Amino acid sequence: MKLAIIVLHRIELLEDLLTAFLEIDIPDANVTDSVGMKHIISHDIPIFAGLMDSFAGTSPKSKTILVRIEDAMQKKLTEVVKDICSDPDEPESGYMMVLPLDRWAGF
């Protein structure tokens, strides 16, 4: 089993991504609001306020998607995420990581 973590900066892609998950038999994911560190330090820590200009035009809000998948699904999930999120005109759409999941238990 694996845990895929997708940080989506272009939140307008969220609905398309979740719909695609259903199409490849991923019926469940957890979606949370998130904010990147660079936005927090540039807005909330006065010493770093000068960094705000370097982040102009980027959204401070993101969505973090956590999804448990079987090992065999990793390649398909990666393809779907790349197909929907990769845009040469938007190089910082987000990122994805897949980690081994040693244990999962529902309660």
WOCOR-V356507 format. One record per run of one state. SS is the DSSP state (H for helix, E for strand, - for the rest). FROM is the first residue (numbers start at 1). TO is the last residue. If there is no record, write none. Layout:
BEGIN
((SS;FROM;TO) (SS;FROM;TO))
END
This chain:
BEGIN
((-;1;1) (E;2;8) (-;9;10) (H;11;23) (-;24;29) (E;30;35) (-;36;36) (H;37;44) (-;45;45) (H;46;55) (-;56;60) (E;61;69) (-;70;70) (H;71;85) (-;86;93) (E;94;100) (-;101;107))
END
